[in-house]
Amino acid sequence: MNLFSQNRSRKDPERVLQIKEWTRELLGLEESTVILVSELRCQEDDCPDVETVIAVMLAAGNQRVIKVFQPMDEVTREQIAARLRE
């Protein structure tokens, strides 16, 4: 058993770019703004099995984190917009 290997599915880079583009558009961000997109698995009972986390790196070291409780390949622009309104 290899304890250092991670059983992660590879995410489609085009999908990551699409989520970044939607986020940039919805927040009116400049092209130079760093946006990170990750899919995380939760082991706790009170959270979804998989969530997509979008982290926007803002000025002065601040960040905004958006969580969509869906796998990355199921996230829609509308879901991101709804989470931003919350």
Stockholm file with secondary structure:
# STOCKHOLM 1.0

chainA/1-86         MNLFSQNRSRKDPERVLQIKEWTRELLGLEESTVILVSELRCQEDDCPDVETVIAVMLAAGNQRVIKVFQPMDEVTREQIAARLRE
#=GR chainA/1-86 SS CCTTCCCCCCCCHHHHHHHHHHHHHHHTCCTTSEEEEEEEECCSTTSCSEEEEEEEECGGGCEEEEEESSCGGGCCHHHHHHHHHC
#=GC SS_cons        CCTTCCCCCCCCHHHHHHHHHHHHHHHTCCTTSEEEEEEEECCSTTSCSEEEEEEEECGGGCEEEEEESSCGGGCCHHHHHHHHHC
//
